[in-house]
């Protein structure tokens, strides 16, 4: 099993260090913006978004004229994160209090008729109570009914908090998005939107630009979060392959010593080979012998070959036992002082098996391994699943995400489809590598510039100077570079396919042609200069890690570095003076000290191919050859756009080799250059003939 990405963090403890009001750094950053009527919080799982909302909501209730708070979550299991919470003991001026009758998510309280749920919301709105928690669906139904009777004005001076905000869409058929636009248009409600993955994984944006402009945006990066942990030191992202059905690989990829969440395949997917209950039973049988069920928790008991007994929470079976299992998972084991008793709480359960659950907002801090079976086309889903394992907890040193996928061999059926699925899986890991990086801010570095080429500011942003970088020429382009790069990176990662990773694809095709196409499809009416400035920033963002990795590989040849696909933010354990070859930021600094970082260098690296090369290390030679053959079979016709992008490279090749590229060369890229050369010559001849015909006519 090969790690696509393995990151070691600094364990600075900053993430967990509270201020005098009991707020972590991210929460304090949000609280500073509490006066904003519309707040958008982008922060990773486990960053403390739910408590950040509590601080802001209480201030709005006490000091800003807000009368009621409605918290909307995508599923009932997340509602526990917003239950009553002691805040005054930690220095805040009030506690967060939610009466049980108004937390419609507790103990399956939302199960049942829609009319009853809506009636509860209407009763809350008519009461003197101030806080209600419900699902997105309940809020949608309640809003429609209340607004029909009383108008949108019924929600004036309410704070509507939307958790997992990426469920909202700017599309006309998204009801939550439509409700949000109605509230924004009236301008009398307060809104706080929270998400750990501010991209949807489809072509529709979360918010329309004119709506997003109304929000005060606060971003807290994965990098800031994980580097500031006290206990968790490293994170690995890997994938493994299986043949026949996935059960055969379970003993290899599932370590019973690690606290694990298994997400079994979606129903209807190629990986799902039986009814869901049978697949769960097969997983348990692969581990050991099922010896019964714990009556008070509903957890299954499995005896391992060494005699140990694992406690397994089955969230796949949707029978009457599931409510008991869910309640047991959310019930924290506490000591006499009312605080969590770590050892007992950790021992409560060992393994969770889920289908369509235990992703967004699911809080099991002890999870060390998130094992996902089958390809996930939604990059948002992948980021959310990885977030289940990245919570900080005592004794937890490493977190791992593994995607177990079908080997793209002959026995999988259509090899081409299997290869495309494998590339989609790699795209998720490529995106996660981007998500885990620091918040970069690029500027144009001129000759004689006295600023440090790489500098970290007080908010953790990494400023990097790039020679020849085109700065955004307009306010609109600057706004896109400042606020939308996460969305563009996600769209770019979704483009990993044959035309981005095959041996005959020049880096410029990826960094220029494909990234330009993504930007032009994402925004209407951009000028060529606006598009190019945004493209250069996007290419730099996607290639910084690859540049650092290249130098790390060079250092690795001297015995100083770890394998490609790895970078750290701190020296290895026990090596305080270890070479900083794998520190991402230091590596970029080191590179710039050796060679100036410029836009030509950035455009010469294909970020998609870099990821594919790391992934290929997990494949044996025959399988890799089969994949390459399948990609050759998907050969893409030459286009005028690609030929023009390749023209500078063709001229360089001809000057260096003293001949044009050979269409019969052994090198795939040289053959592709020859095709582009022939295409350009043919088009040039056609235009000359057309000009001559026009002159004669």
Secondary structure per residue as TSV (DSSP state, phi and psi in degrees):
chain	resnum	aa	ss	phi	psi
A	1	X	-	360.0	122.6
A	2	X	E	-105.8	132.6
A	3	X	E	-77.1	122.9
A	4	X	E	-70.3	-43.5
A	5	X	E	-132.9	135.7
A	6	X	E	-136.8	117.7
A	7	X	E	-119.2	131.7
A	8	X	E	-108.8	131.3
A	9	X	-	-107.6	169.4
A	10	X	-	-83.8	-13.4
A	11	X	-	52.1	52.2
A	12	X	-	-76.8	-20.4
A	13	X	-	79.8	-0.4
A	14	X	T	-65.9	-34.9
A	15	X	T	-58.6	-39.5
A	16	X	T	-92.0	-9.6
A	17	X	-	-76.7	112.6
A	18	X	-	-83.6	156.3
A	19	X	-	-89.0	-169.5
A	20	X	T	-65.9	-17.5
A	21	X	T	-99.0	7.0
A	22	X	S	82.0	19.1
A	23	X	-	-102.1	134.9
A	24	X	-	-70.8	166.7
A	25	X	H	-54.6	-42.9
A	26	X	H	-63.8	-43.8
A	27	X	H	-64.7	-37.4
A	28	X	H	-65.0	-37.9
A	29	X	H	-62.5	-40.9
A	30	X	H	-68.2	-41.8
A	31	X	H	-63.7	-31.8
A	32	X	H	-61.5	-26.2
A	33	X	T	-99.2	16.5
A	34	X	T	-62.8	-22.8
A	35	X	T	-74.6	-15.8
A	36	X	-	-65.1	137.2
A	37	X	S	-72.1	-34.3
A	38	X	E	-123.7	117.0
A	39	X	E	-117.5	136.8
A	40	X	E	-123.6	113.4
A	41	X	E	-107.1	119.8
A	42	X	E	-112.3	108.3
A	43	X	E	-149.9	149.0
A	44	X	-	-71.2	166.2
A	45	X	T	-55.2	144.4
A	46	X	T	74.8	7.7
A	47	X	S	-77.1	-15.7
A	48	X	-	98.8	33.4
A	49	X	H	-64.7	-38.1
A	50	X	H	-63.3	-41.9
A	51	X	H	-72.4	-32.9
A	52	X	H	-58.3	-41.6
A	53	X	H	-61.1	-43.4
A	54	X	H	-57.4	-45.6
A	55	X	H	-60.2	-47.6
A	56	X	H	-66.3	-45.1
A	57	X	H	-62.6	-41.6
A	58	X	H	-64.9	-38.1
A	59	X	H	-65.4	-40.8
A	60	X	H	-65.6	-37.1
A	61	X	H	-67.4	-39.6
A	62	X	H	-86.6	-33.6
A	63	X	H	-124.6	-9.5
A	64	X	S	-121.2	12.5
A	65	X	-	78.6	10.2
A	66	X	-	-78.8	134.8
A	67	X	-	-98.1	-30.7
A	68	X	E	-143.8	153.2
A	69	X	E	-124.7	127.6
A	70	X	E	-118.1	117.8
A	71	X	E	-100.6	124.7
A	72	X	E	-113.8	124.9
A	73	X	E	-122.1	155.5
A	74	X	S	-72.3	-27.1
A	75	X	S	-147.7	159.1
A	76	X	G	-61.5	-32.6
A	77	X	G	-63.2	-21.7
A	78	X	G	-82.5	-18.6
A	79	X	G	-59.8	-26.1
A	80	X	G	-62.8	-24.9
A	81	X	G	-67.1	-16.6
A	82	X	G	-114.7	19.5
A	83	X	S	-73.3	172.2
A	84	X	-	-52.2	135.9
A	85	X	B	-139.2	133.2
A	86	X	-	-73.9	116.5
A	87	X	-	-115.5	-25.4
A	88	X	G	-68.7	-31.3
A	89	X	G	-62.9	-20.0
A	90	X	G	-103.9	4.5
A	91	X	T	113.6	-3.4
A	92	X	-	-84.1	163.8
A	93	X	S	-82.2	-12.4
A	94	X	S	-152.6	158.9
A	95	X	-	-93.0	155.0
A	96	X	B	-87.7	117.0
A	97	X	-	-123.3	124.0
A	98	X	-	-126.4	114.2
A	99	X	-	-61.9	138.1
A	100	X	G	-50.9	-35.5
A	101	X	G	-67.1	-21.8
A	102	X	G	-101.1	-1.1
A	103	X	B	-96.1	91.2
A	104	X	T	-74.2	2.6
A	105	X	T	-102.1	-8.7
A	106	X	G	-77.9	134.5
A	107	X	G	50.8	42.3
A	108	X	G	68.9	22.8
A	109	X	T	-62.8	-18.3
A	110	X	T	-88.9	-6.0
A	111	X	-	-68.5	136.9
A	112	X	S	129.5	-165.4
A	113	X	-	-67.5	141.1
A	114	X	H	-59.5	-38.2
A	115	X	H	-59.9	-38.9
A	116	X	H	-67.7	-38.8
A	117	X	H	-64.3	-46.2
A	118	X	H	-64.2	-38.7
A	119	X	H	-60.9	-38.3
A	120	X	H	-63.5	-40.3
A	121	X	H	-66.0	-41.5
A	122	X	H	-64.4	-38.9
A	123	X	H	-65.1	-38.8
A	124	X	H	-62.6	-44.9
A	125	X	H	-62.5	-28.8
A	126	X	H	-87.6	-10.1
A	127	X	S	-89.0	177.7
A	128	X	S	-92.7	-0.9
A	129	X	-	-74.2	160.8
A	130	X	-	-116.9	-18.0
A	131	X	E	-131.8	132.7
A	132	X	E	-133.3	143.1
A	133	X	E	-122.1	129.1
A	134	X	E	-150.0	176.1
A	135	X	E	-85.8	165.3
A	136	X	H	-54.4	-44.1
A	137	X	H	-62.5	-45.1
A	138	X	H	-61.0	-42.3
A	139	X	H	-63.2	-40.8
A	140	X	H	-59.8	-49.2
A	141	X	H	-64.5	-42.1
A	142	X	H	-66.8	-42.6
A	143	X	H	-59.2	-46.7
A	144	X	H	-57.5	-43.9
A	145	X	H	-72.3	-44.2
A	146	X	H	-67.3	-43.3
A	147	X	H	-65.5	-32.9
A	148	X	H	-65.9	-37.0
A	149	X	H	-83.7	-41.0
A	150	X	H	-118.5	-8.8
A	151	X	-	85.8	167.9
A	152	X	G	-62.3	-20.3
A	153	X	G	-60.2	-19.0
A	154	X	G	-60.9	-21.5
A	155	X	G	-103.5	10.8
A	156	X	T	-58.9	142.8
A	157	X	T	60.0	23.7
A	158	X	E	-104.8	148.2
A	159	X	E	-98.1	117.6
A	160	X	E	-101.3	113.4
A	161	X	E	-104.7	123.1
A	162	X	E	-112.9	108.5
A	163	X	S	-83.8	153.2
A	164	X	S	51.9	60.0
A	165	X	G	-65.0	-17.5
A	166	X	G	-66.6	-8.3
A	167	X	G	-71.7	-18.9
A	168	X	-	-75.8	149.4
A	169	X	-	-141.9	148.7
A	170	X	S	-76.5	-6.4
A	171	X	S	-64.4	148.4
A	172	X	T	-66.8	-21.5
A	173	X	T	-94.8	8.7
A	174	X	-	-96.3	110.3
A	175	X	H	-65.2	-40.4
A	176	X	H	-64.3	-38.6
A	177	X	H	-64.3	-38.7
A	178	X	H	-65.6	-43.0
A	179	X	H	-61.7	-43.6
A	180	X	H	-59.2	-43.7
A	181	X	H	-64.3	-34.7
A	182	X	H	-65.8	-41.6
A	183	X	H	-66.4	-40.5
A	184	X	H	-65.3	-40.5
A	185	X	H	-63.9	-38.2
A	186	X	H	-73.7	-37.4
A	187	X	T	74.8	22.0
A	188	X	-	-112.6	-17.6
A	189	X	S	-89.9	159.4
A	190	X	E	-100.5	146.7
A	191	X	E	-134.7	133.5
A	192	X	E	-126.3	118.9
A	193	X	E	-108.8	136.3
A	194	X	E	-132.6	138.0
A	195	X	E	-154.8	149.5
A	196	X	S	-99.4	-5.6
A	197	X	S	-148.6	91.6
A	198	X	-	-83.9	58.0
A	199	X	-	-157.5	148.5
A	200	X	-	-92.8	-21.5
A	201	X	S	85.3	5.9
A	202	X	S	-128.3	-170.7
A	203	X	S	-87.4	-0.9
A	204	X	S	-100.4	127.9
A	205	X	-	-69.5	160.6
A	206	X	S	-68.5	-46.8
A	207	X	S	-128.1	148.8
A	208	X	-	-70.3	146.2
A	209	X	H	-53.4	-40.1
A	210	X	H	-68.5	-29.0
A	211	X	H	-77.5	-43.1
A	212	X	H	-63.1	-29.7
A	213	X	T	-62.8	-19.8
A	214	X	T	-79.1	-16.8
A	215	X	S	-91.5	144.4
A	216	X	E	-86.0	118.2
A	217	X	E	-99.0	132.2
A	218	X	E	-122.7	123.4
A	219	X	E	-116.6	132.1
A	220	X	E	-128.7	117.4
A	221	X	-	-83.2	159.6
A	222	X	H	-55.0	-40.9
A	223	X	H	-59.6	-49.0
A	224	X	H	-60.5	-42.6
A	225	X	H	-63.7	-53.8
A	226	X	H	-73.4	-34.0
A	227	X	H	-68.2	-22.4
A	228	X	T	-93.6	5.5
A	229	X	-	-71.3	160.6
A	230	X	S	-95.4	-35.4
A	231	X	S	-109.3	-52.9
A	232	X	-	-67.0	124.5
A	233	X	-	-110.3	-30.1
A	234	X	E	-142.7	156.7
A	235	X	E	-136.7	129.9
A	236	X	E	-118.2	141.6
A	237	X	E	-123.8	120.1
A	238	X	E	-141.8	172.4
A	239	X	E	-145.1	155.4
A	240	X	E	-135.4	156.5
A	241	X	E	-112.9	149.3
A	242	X	E	-132.1	159.9
A	243	X	S	-115.7	159.7
A	244	X	S	64.0	-110.5
A	245	X	S	-119.5	162.4
A	246	X	T	-68.0	-21.0
A	247	X	H	-58.1	-32.3
A	248	X	H	-62.8	-24.3
A	249	X	H	-96.0	-8.2
A	250	X	H	-56.5	-46.9
A	251	X	H	-59.6	-27.7
A	252	X	H	-80.4	-38.6
A	253	X	H	-98.5	-14.8
A	254	X	-	-105.5	110.6
A	255	X	-	-93.6	111.4
A	256	X	T	-66.6	-9.9
A	257	X	T	-79.3	-13.9
A	258	X	S	-102.3	139.1
A	259	X	-	-69.5	120.5
A	260	X	E	-132.3	141.9
A	261	X	E	-109.3	124.1
A	262	X	E	-104.8	124.8
A	263	X	E	-103.4	110.7
A	264	X	-	-77.9	166.8
A	265	X	-	-63.9	152.0
A	266	X	-	-59.1	144.4
A	267	X	T	-66.1	138.8
A	268	X	T	92.0	-12.0
A	269	X	S	-78.5	162.9
A	270	X	T	-64.4	-27.3
A	271	X	T	-78.0	-21.9
A	272	X	-	-78.6	115.4
A	273	X	-	-110.9	-4.0
A	274	X	S	-154.8	-179.4
A	275	X	-	-66.5	152.6
A	276	X	H	-61.7	-39.0
A	277	X	H	-64.7	-36.3
A	278	X	H	-67.5	-36.9
A	279	X	H	-66.1	-39.5
A	280	X	H	-62.3	-44.3
A	281	X	H	-61.1	-37.5
A	282	X	H	-67.4	-37.4
A	283	X	H	-62.8	-45.2
A	284	X	H	-63.3	-40.4
A	285	X	H	-66.3	-32.5
A	286	X	H	-67.8	-25.0
A	287	X	H	-83.8	-40.3
A	288	X	E	173.2	-144.3
A	289	X	E	-108.4	124.3
A	290	X	E	-74.0	121.5
A	291	X	E	-114.4	4.3
A	292	X	E	145.0	-162.6
A	293	X	E	-139.2	138.5
A	294	X	-	-76.8	113.1
A	295	X	T	-63.3	-38.6
A	296	X	T	-74.0	-23.6
A	297	X	T	-111.3	-23.0
A	298	X	-	82.2	5.3
A	299	X	-	-77.2	138.8
A	300	X	E	-75.1	147.3
A	301	X	E	-112.8	126.2
A	302	X	E	-125.6	122.8
A	303	X	E	-89.0	123.8
A	304	X	E	-78.6	163.8
A	305	X	T	-57.0	-27.9
A	306	X	T	-85.6	3.8
A	307	X	S	98.2	-16.6
A	308	X	-	-67.7	155.6
A	309	X	E	-116.0	123.2
A	310	X	E	-93.8	143.0
A	311	X	E	-101.1	122.8
A	312	X	E	-119.6	124.8
A	313	X	E	-94.8	117.8
A	314	X	E	-96.3	105.9
A	315	X	-	-101.4	9.5
A	316	X	S	-86.5	-45.2
A	317	X	-	-69.1	118.2
A	318	X	-	-95.4	26.7
A	319	X	S	-76.5	-172.9
A	320	X	T	-63.2	-21.9
A	321	X	H	-70.5	-19.7
A	322	X	H	-65.3	-35.0
A	323	X	H	-62.2	-38.5
A	324	X	H	-64.3	-43.5
A	325	X	H	-63.3	-45.4
A	326	X	H	-61.7	-43.6
A	327	X	H	-63.7	-38.4
A	328	X	H	-66.6	-36.9
A	329	X	H	-68.0	-36.7
A	330	X	H	-83.8	-13.5
A	331	X	-	-82.4	113.1
A	332	X	-	-80.1	138.6
A	333	X	-	-82.5	118.8
A	334	X	B	-117.4	159.2
A	335	X	-	-94.3	-173.4
A	336	X	T	-59.0	-26.7
A	337	X	T	-84.6	2.5
A	338	X	S	83.8	-2.8
A	339	X	S	-95.5	159.2
A	340	X	B	-59.3	133.3
A	341	X	-	-95.9	101.6
A	342	X	H	-55.6	-51.5
A	343	X	H	-61.4	-44.9
A	344	X	H	-69.8	-38.8
A	345	X	H	-67.3	-37.1
A	346	X	H	-66.3	-35.8
A	347	X	T	-79.2	-4.7
A	348	X	T	-60.8	-40.2
A	349	X	-	-149.9	150.3
A	350	X	S	-111.0	-32.9
A	351	X	E	-144.0	136.2
A	352	X	E	-120.0	130.5
A	353	X	E	-114.2	126.2
A	354	X	E	-136.3	157.4
A	355	X	S	-140.9	108.6
A	356	X	S	72.9	10.1
A	357	X	-	-133.8	180.0
A	358	X	S	57.0	40.8
A	359	X	-	-120.1	-88.6
A	360	X	T	-64.2	126.5
A	361	X	T	68.3	1.3
A	362	X	-	-74.0	123.1
A	363	X	-	-111.6	95.1
A	364	X	-	-127.2	92.9
A	365	X	T	-63.2	-21.8
A	366	X	T	-83.1	-6.8
A	367	X	-	-59.5	123.0
A	368	X	-	-106.8	-20.6
A	369	X	E	-141.1	123.0
A	370	X	E	-106.5	109.6
A	371	X	E	-105.3	114.4
A	372	X	E	-111.4	124.5
A	373	X	E	-102.1	123.8
A	374	X	S	97.7	158.2
A	375	X	-	-71.8	143.7
A	376	X	-	-119.7	112.1
A	377	X	S	-73.6	-21.5
A	378	X	-	-87.4	113.9
A	379	X	H	-68.0	-30.8
A	380	X	H	-60.1	-42.4
A	381	X	H	-62.5	-40.8
A	382	X	H	-63.0	-46.3
A	383	X	H	-61.2	-40.6
A	384	X	H	-65.5	-41.0
A	385	X	H	-64.9	-44.6
A	386	X	H	-58.5	-36.0
A	387	X	T	-62.9	-17.9
A	388	X	T	-67.4	-26.6
A	389	X	T	-98.8	-7.0
A	390	X	-	-98.7	23.5
A	391	X	-	-85.0	145.5
A	392	X	-	-84.6	137.3
A	393	X	-	-157.4	147.8
A	394	X	T	-55.0	135.1
A	395	X	T	80.6	-3.0
A	396	X	-	-99.3	106.6
A	397	X	-	-97.1	-33.0
A	398	X	E	-135.4	142.6
A	399	X	E	-120.3	144.8
A	400	X	E	-135.3	136.6
A	401	X	E	-115.8	128.0
A	402	X	E	-125.4	129.4
A	403	X	E	-105.7	112.2
A	404	X	E	-92.6	115.4
A	405	X	E	-129.0	159.3
A	406	X	E	-69.4	135.0
A	407	X	-	-66.8	131.1
A	408	X	-	-77.5	61.5
A	409	X	S	-104.2	-177.4
A	410	X	G	-59.7	-37.1
A	411	X	G	-70.3	-10.5
A	412	X	G	-80.8	-2.8
A	413	X	S	100.9	-114.5
A	414	X	-	-78.3	109.8
A	415	X	H	-62.4	-41.0
A	416	X	H	-59.9	-45.0
A	417	X	H	-64.0	-39.9
A	418	X	H	-64.3	-39.6
A	419	X	H	-64.5	-43.5
A	420	X	H	-61.6	-39.1
A	421	X	H	-64.4	-39.6
A	422	X	H	-63.5	-40.1
A	423	X	H	-65.2	-34.2
A	424	X	H	-64.6	-38.8
A	425	X	H	-63.9	-41.2
A	426	X	H	-63.2	-34.5
A	427	X	H	-61.4	-34.1
A	428	X	H	-65.2	-42.4
A	429	X	H	-67.4	-37.6
A	430	X	H	-62.1	-42.6
A	431	X	H	-63.0	-43.1
A	432	X	H	-64.5	-35.2
A	433	X	H	-60.8	-40.4
A	434	X	H	-66.2	-42.3
A	435	X	H	-62.7	-35.2
A	436	X	H	-76.8	-10.6
A	437	X	S	-75.9	161.3
A	438	X	-	-63.3	169.9
A	439	X	-	-82.2	103.8
A	440	X	E	-87.8	145.3
A	441	X	E	-134.9	117.7
A	442	X	E	-100.6	145.3
A	443	X	E	-136.5	159.2
A	444	X	E	-78.2	124.2
A	445	X	E	-100.3	120.5
A	446	X	-	-96.6	164.2
A	447	X	T	-60.3	134.8
A	448	X	T	79.7	7.3
A	449	X	-	-63.3	127.5
A	450	X	-	-92.6	-6.5
A	451	X	S	-69.9	149.9
A	452	X	-	-61.0	136.9
A	453	X	S	-63.9	-25.6
A	454	X	E	-136.1	126.3
A	455	X	E	-146.8	139.8
A	456	X	E	-106.0	125.8
A	457	X	-	-89.4	-179.0
A	458	X	T	-69.0	-17.4
A	459	X	T	-95.3	7.5
A	460	X	S	86.1	2.3
A	461	X	-	-76.0	139.8
A	462	X	E	-102.9	111.9
A	463	X	E	-90.4	124.8
A	464	X	E	-127.8	128.5
A	465	X	E	-87.2	134.7
A	466	X	E	-128.3	123.6
A	467	X	E	-66.8	134.0
A	468	X	T	77.5	4.1
A	469	X	-	-65.7	133.2
A	470	X	-	-86.3	120.1
A	471	X	-	-79.5	148.5
A	472	X	-	-56.3	123.9
A	473	X	-	-82.7	-12.6
A	474	X	S	-134.0	165.4
A	475	X	H	-62.3	-36.7
A	476	X	H	-65.2	-44.3
A	477	X	H	-64.9	-39.5
A	478	X	H	-63.1	-38.7
A	479	X	H	-66.0	-39.0
A	480	X	H	-65.1	-44.8
A	481	X	H	-64.1	-36.5
A	482	X	H	-75.7	-36.6
A	483	X	H	-118.2	-19.5
A	484	X	S	-112.7	5.7
A	485	X	H	-66.8	-31.4
A	486	X	H	-59.3	-41.4
A	487	X	H	-67.6	-41.5
A	488	X	H	-68.1	-38.1
A	489	X	H	-61.4	-42.9
A	490	X	H	-61.7	-43.3
A	491	X	H	-64.5	-38.4
A	492	X	H	-64.7	-43.2
A	493	X	H	-62.5	-29.9
A	494	X	T	-71.9	-11.2
A	495	X	T	-88.3	3.7
A	496	X	-	-67.8	114.0
A	497	X	S	-157.4	-166.1
A	498	X	H	-57.8	-37.3
A	499	X	H	-76.2	-6.0
A	500	X	H	-109.6	-18.4
A	501	X	H	-124.4	-8.7
A	502	X	S	-64.8	158.3
A	503	X	T	-62.7	-24.5
A	504	X	T	-95.6	12.0
A	505	X	-	-94.2	119.2
A	506	X	-	-74.5	146.2
A	507	X	H	-54.5	-36.2
A	508	X	H	-63.1	-28.4
A	509	X	I	-62.9	-40.2
A	510	X	I	-73.9	-51.3
A	511	X	I	-76.6	-25.4
A	512	X	I	-106.0	-59.4
A	513	X	I	-66.8	-52.4
A	514	X	I	-71.7	-44.0
A	515	X	H	-65.3	-37.6
A	516	X	H	-61.6	-43.7
A	517	X	H	-61.0	-40.8
A	518	X	H	-61.4	-45.2
A	519	X	H	-66.4	-43.7
A	520	X	H	-65.4	-32.7
A	521	X	H	-78.1	-20.8
A	522	X	H	-85.9	-26.9
A	523	X	S	-135.3	133.2
A	524	X	S	-88.3	148.6
A	525	X	S	63.0	30.4
A	526	X	-	-77.6	143.6
A	527	X	-	-75.7	160.8
A	528	X	H	-56.9	-37.3
A	529	X	H	-68.5	-39.6
A	530	X	H	-62.4	-45.9
A	531	X	H	-60.5	-45.1
A	532	X	H	-66.6	-38.4
A	533	X	H	-64.8	-43.0
A	534	X	H	-65.7	-41.1
A	535	X	H	-61.1	-43.5
A	536	X	H	-63.6	-40.9
A	537	X	H	-63.7	-41.4
A	538	X	H	-65.7	-42.8
A	539	X	H	-63.6	-41.0
A	540	X	H	-63.2	-43.7
A	541	X	H	-61.2	-40.3
A	542	X	H	-79.3	-18.0
A	543	X	H	-108.8	-5.5
A	544	X	H	-59.7	-45.5
A	545	X	H	-64.3	-37.7
A	546	X	H	-64.8	-37.7
A	547	X	H	-64.5	-45.2
A	548	X	H	-63.0	-38.8
A	549	X	H	-66.8	-36.9
A	550	X	H	-61.2	-43.3
A	551	X	H	-68.4	-35.8
A	552	X	H	-61.9	-38.0
A	553	X	H	-65.0	-39.9
A	554	X	H	-62.9	-42.3
A	555	X	H	-66.8	-33.8
A	556	X	H	-62.7	-30.6
A	557	X	T	-65.8	-19.1
A	558	X	T	-96.3	4.6
A	559	X	T	83.6	21.7
A	560	X	-	-107.3	-13.3
A	561	X	S	-127.9	165.8
A	562	X	-	-88.2	174.6
A	563	X	-	-63.4	161.4
A	564	X	T	-58.6	149.9
A	565	X	T	95.3	2.2
A	566	X	E	-123.2	139.0
A	567	X	E	-152.6	157.4
A	568	X	E	-130.6	170.5
A	569	X	S	-116.8	7.3
A	570	X	S	-155.8	155.5
A	571	X	-	-63.2	155.8
A	572	X	-	-60.6	159.3
A	573	X	T	-54.9	137.6
A	574	X	T	75.6	5.1
A	575	X	-	-130.4	69.2
A	576	X	T	-61.8	-24.7
A	577	X	T	-108.3	21.9
A	578	X	-	-63.1	150.5
A	579	X	-	-58.8	144.1
A	580	X	-	-90.4	30.9
A	581	X	T	-60.5	-31.5
A	582	X	T	-101.0	6.0
A	583	X	B	-80.5	119.2
A	584	X	H	-57.4	-50.3
A	585	X	H	-68.0	-44.2
A	586	X	H	-64.4	-34.4
A	587	X	H	-65.1	-39.5
A	588	X	H	-65.1	-42.7
A	589	X	H	-58.7	-44.0
A	590	X	H	-63.1	-41.4
A	591	X	H	-62.3	-44.8
A	592	X	H	-65.2	-31.0
A	593	X	H	-67.2	-26.5
A	594	X	H	-90.1	-42.3
A	595	X	S	-146.8	135.9
A	596	X	-	-65.1	137.0
A	597	X	-	-83.7	118.8
A	598	X	B	-133.5	169.3
A	599	X	H	-68.3	-29.3
A	600	X	H	-64.1	-40.7
A	601	X	H	-64.0	-44.4
A	602	X	H	-60.1	-42.5
A	603	X	H	-70.9	-13.9
A	604	X	T	-88.1	1.7
A	605	X	-	-116.3	129.0
A	606	X	-	-94.9	105.8
A	607	X	H	-64.6	-31.1
A	608	X	H	-67.7	-43.4
A	609	X	H	-66.9	-36.9
A	610	X	H	-57.5	-44.4
A	611	X	H	-65.9	-41.3
A	612	X	H	-63.6	-38.2
A	613	X	H	-63.6	-40.0
A	614	X	H	-64.5	-43.1
A	615	X	H	-62.9	-36.3
A	616	X	H	-63.6	-19.7
A	617	X	T	-64.8	-17.8
A	618	X	T	-86.4	-3.6
A	619	X	S	-107.5	143.8
A	620	X	-	-78.6	165.6
A	621	X	H	-59.8	-47.8
A	622	X	H	-59.4	-41.1
A	623	X	H	-66.7	-41.2
A	624	X	H	-62.3	-40.0
A	625	X	H	-63.9	-37.2
A	626	X	H	-66.2	-40.9
A	627	X	H	-63.3	-44.9
A	628	X	H	-62.4	-38.7
A	629	X	H	-64.1	-39.6
A	630	X	H	-64.2	-36.5
A	631	X	H	-71.4	-34.1
A	632	X	H	-62.8	-38.0
A	633	X	H	-65.7	-21.4
A	634	X	T	-94.6	23.0
A	635	X	-	-47.6	133.5
A	636	X	-	-97.2	136.4
A	637	X	-	-64.5	144.9
A	638	X	-	-67.4	137.8
A	639	X	-	-117.0	162.7
A	640	X	H	-63.6	-36.3
A	641	X	H	-63.1	-45.3
A	642	X	H	-66.8	-40.7
A	643	X	H	-60.6	-41.0
A	644	X	H	-67.7	-37.7
A	645	X	H	-64.5	-36.3
A	646	X	H	-81.6	-14.0
A	647	X	H	-57.2	-46.1
A	648	X	H	-59.0	-38.1
A	649	X	H	-68.0	-37.4
A	650	X	H	-61.5	-43.5
A	651	X	H	-64.6	-40.4
A	652	X	H	-64.4	-42.7
A	653	X	H	-60.8	-45.1
A	654	X	H	-64.0	-40.2
A	655	X	H	-67.4	-39.9
A	656	X	H	-75.4	-38.5
A	657	X	H	-94.3	-13.5
A	658	X	S	73.3	17.5
A	659	X	S	-158.8	158.4
A	660	X	-	-75.0	163.5
A	661	X	-	-61.1	145.4
A	662	X	-	-95.7	123.3
A	663	X	T	-67.4	-11.5
A	664	X	T	-110.5	15.2
A	665	X	-	-66.0	155.7
A	666	X	S	-71.5	-28.3
A	667	X	S	-77.7	126.0
A	668	X	H	-61.6	-41.6
A	669	X	H	-66.7	-39.0
A	670	X	H	-62.8	-40.2
A	671	X	H	-62.5	-38.3
A	672	X	H	-66.5	-39.2
A	673	X	H	-61.5	-39.3
A	674	X	H	-64.2	-39.0
A	675	X	H	-62.8	-43.2
A	676	X	H	-64.6	-39.3
A	677	X	H	-62.1	-45.6
A	678	X	H	-64.0	-39.3
A	679	X	H	-61.2	-45.1
A	680	X	H	-64.8	-43.4
A	681	X	H	-63.4	-40.4
A	682	X	H	-64.2	-45.9
A	683	X	H	-63.8	-38.3
A	684	X	H	-63.8	-43.2
A	685	X	H	-64.0	-41.0
A	686	X	H	-61.2	-41.0
A	687	X	H	-69.5	-37.2
A	688	X	H	-64.7	-41.7
A	689	X	H	-64.2	-41.1
A	690	X	H	-63.9	-38.5
A	691	X	H	-66.1	-40.7
A	692	X	H	-64.7	-42.0
A	693	X	H	-63.3	-38.5
A	694	X	H	-66.9	-37.1
A	695	X	H	-66.9	-38.3
A	696	X	H	-69.4	-36.5
A	697	X	-	-73.2	360.0
